[in-house]
Amino acid sequence: MIKTDIIIIGAGPVGLFTVFEAGLLKLKCHLIDSLPQPGGQCSEIYPKKPIYDIPGFPSVLAGELIDNLMVQIEPFKAGFTLGEAAVKIDKTDEDTFIVTTVKGTKHEAPIVMIAGGLGVFEPRKPPIENLEFYEDKGVEYIIKDPEMYRNKRCVIAGGGDSALDWAIFLTEKNIASEVTLVHRGASFRGHLDSVQKVIDLSETGKINLVTEAEVKGINGSDKLESLTIKHKRDGEFTKETDHFIPLFGLKPSLGPIGDWNLEIEKNAIKVDTTDYSTNIPGIYAIGDINTYENKLKLILCGFHEGTLAVQSAFARIHPEKKNVLKYTTVNGVTGF
């Protein structure tokens, strides 16, 4: 049994920063995450993607943000159970919670903070025969490391920001030798400036833009060799390529969290904005996993939610103690 003060389910940026805020109050944390490394989506899906709305950083790569957070929380020696999804929460007679993972690892604490981001998510896959056979053989649903596509021919499918952004990135950084963007519509759903940039790159011959078309088939013996693309007017044609990257977004799901008797609204956990507590005393929900009036799914909002939740958790763990707010500008970190 792993015992701690706060169990944090989800080791994304919000969960990691919560360790820092808890550490300032001398509360120990243990994080559980289904992914094999800390960082959540920032590490798993877009580590090389720049983020522009983190205070103090005009621009920071998602992976670098996680690296910085890990350095920031290092003094507080948090524990990690990685590669194991939390599947069950039980309340004990001693007013604590036991969180069990899919592998049977048990954790006990008086406080549980759910920082599970979007919960369990999987990519939306196009309905193409034998698609699964070519996964990791030329078919990828997310771009983790752009260098994987160095000097390769790439076909990206999709009409949203992710498809547009990666098509632009792989082209402007001179990574892929050839970029083709396939979209079934005539217009795109992404930001107008990104749409215009793709159009401009297409007009100069740097991106092959194919609209009103869909990828209908994948060809190759042991790995992807070519795609069959069906155009609305011109019919089918074959496109030789090394990589096919359908970027149709993710399907979020609460997964096991939906069975924990928490109040759910709009596929998220409803919370009290006083301290981001749930309908179960001692369980909090912070970050993208929660919902309330005027909710904004931003990392910086999750940082705020985690900070207030920790203050409430301290009062619950130590009802006899008065928590006097101390400033890191005066005490530093080692002074806590």
Secondary structure, 3 states (H helix, E strand, C coil): CEECCEEEECCCHHHHHHHHHHHHCCCCEEEEECCCCCCCHHHHCCCCCEECCECCECCEEHHHHHHHHHHHHHHHCCEEEECCCEEEEEECCCCCEEEEECCCCEEEECEEEECCCCCEEEECCCCCCCCHHHECCCECCCCCCHHHHCCCEEEEECCCHHHHHHHHHHHHCCCCCEEEEEECCCCCCCCHHHHHHHHHHHHCCCCEEEECEEEEEEECCCCCCEEEEEECCCEEEEEECCEEEECCCEEEECHHHHHCCCCEECCEEECECCCCECCCCCEEECHHHEECCCCCCCHHHHHHHHHHHHHHHHHHHCCCCCCCCCCHHHHCCCCC
